[in-house]
Structures are given as C-alpha cells and as structure tokens.
Amino acid sequence: MDHFLEPTKLAPVLQNLQKQGKKAVFTNGVFDLLHLGHVTYLQEARNRGDLLVVGLNSDASVRRIKGPLKPLLPLEERAEMLLALSCVDYATFFEEENPYNVIKILRPDVLVKGGDWAIDKIIGGDLVQSWGGKVLNIPVVEGRSTTNLIQMVRDRYGK
C-alpha cells in the first residue's frame, strides 16, 4: 500500500503536489465497516479538491474512544479498503484521539467533516484557516452509520 503512509512521510508528497497546484482535502475518522454513508461522504469530500487524504484513528485510538470491542477491522484493512475507492488518494493514521497533530504536519488546503459537526467545532479547523485554507462540513446520509449497521446485524441474526 504505497499510498498508506505515516504523516511525516506523506507531508513531503502532499507539499510537492500542492506546489504543482493541487488542492489537498483532508478528512478523518474510524471508517470501520464501510457503507453507503462513508462512500457518499468520501466522494463529496473528494469533490472539494484535487486529492483526498483520509486520516484513520489507529486501533488503540479507536479503543480509547469507542471501547474495547472496536474497531472490528484492523487499521491496515481499513486503509486498504479506503484506498480501493477511486475517490481516496492517500491514507494516513494517528495514535491520538483526534487528528490535530496530523493536520498540523500535512497542512491540507481543505478540512472536511460530516454535517453533524459545527464548523467551529471541527478539530484542526483553526490550523487550516490560519494558513488560508477552508473548513467545510458535508451532510451525512441519514440512517447510515456503522453503529446502525451493527444493530441491523444483531437484530437480524441475534447477538
């Protein structure tokens, strides 16, 4: 997976592409069990620039945030699935609970989160705006979430 890089290795790649006039869009999340909501969101995020970088919470980060049962899929699998989508150009990861340091390292032109995030609450938005970038939110697909998907499986097939 040559497009799944540590932030410090991805930063010079992005800087080179930005020098060529490419607009880098960054988003982040767990992206466990890909579903229509994820794909629609990522396609919309990619439409905001020339290339899309997805920052993934590491497995340890996910467990700290969401508990010991998540993620269902390990980091490398989540990255590989995302990179299989034509709208995702690069993937990276972070160990912290939020992507603030990754955003600081990568310096994207656009930072995107789902519509359930208020612009002023998007982590790293202050950084992106400080270097002249944009912070945007994209509407989420109602009823489409990993939590809902897991519940549907439980309802249909039992615990």
Number of C-alpha atoms within 10 A of each C-alpha: 10 7 16 21 16 14 20 12 13 18 19 13 15 20 16 11 15 17 9 9 10 15 18 24 26 26 23 22 17 23 22 22 17 15 13 11 16 21 17 15 21 24 15 16 27 21 13 19 15 15 21 27 27 24 25 26 25 22 20 19 20 23 15 13 13 12 11 12 8 17 21 12 14 13 20 15 12 21 26 14 14 23 20 10 12 11 20 22 19 22 26 22 24 20 15 16 14 18 20 16 16 23 22 14 15 20 22 26 20 22 29 25 24 21 14 10 15 11 17 11 9 17 18 20 21 17 19 19 14 10 11 11 19 18 22 19 19 16 14 16 15 7 10 13 19 17 11 11 15 11 14 12 11 11 10 8 8 8 7
